[in-house]
Amino acid sequence: LEVYNDKVFDLLRDACKLQDREDLPVRESSTGKLLIPNLIEQEITTEEEFDNSYKKGIKNRTIGKTNLNALSSRSHAMLMITLKSEGSKVGKVQLIDLAGSEDNRKTGNKGQQ
């Protein structure tokens, strides 16, 4: 998933253009767990399936060119992995990539995020 301009997007959806993406709601359950309805969950059993899904998410991520970085991330992104064995949950891993933290005085950004 991606958080960009205070909106949550599913990076595995086919709509690549920012204006075509659906802003997903974030809900909280009665136990305090955060839920994002309609977020795609994929069962992946091979390295190739993971690689294809990961590449699709990276391709759909919002990036922009700055004076310091030609492919600067403009958003926060999260990859959530649930590991299972014989149908039972074994573990959960969440990887988070925060948006670029370059010094705006050096990037040339003017009002951009």
Salt bridges, closest charged atoms under 4 A:
GLU2 OE1 - ARG21 NH1 2.32
ASP10 OD2 - ARG13 NE 3.92
ASP14 OD1 - LYS56 NZ 2.70
ASP51 OD2 - LYS55 NZ 3.13
ASP97 OD2 - ARG61 NH1 2.56
ASP103 OD2 - ARG105 NH2 2.64
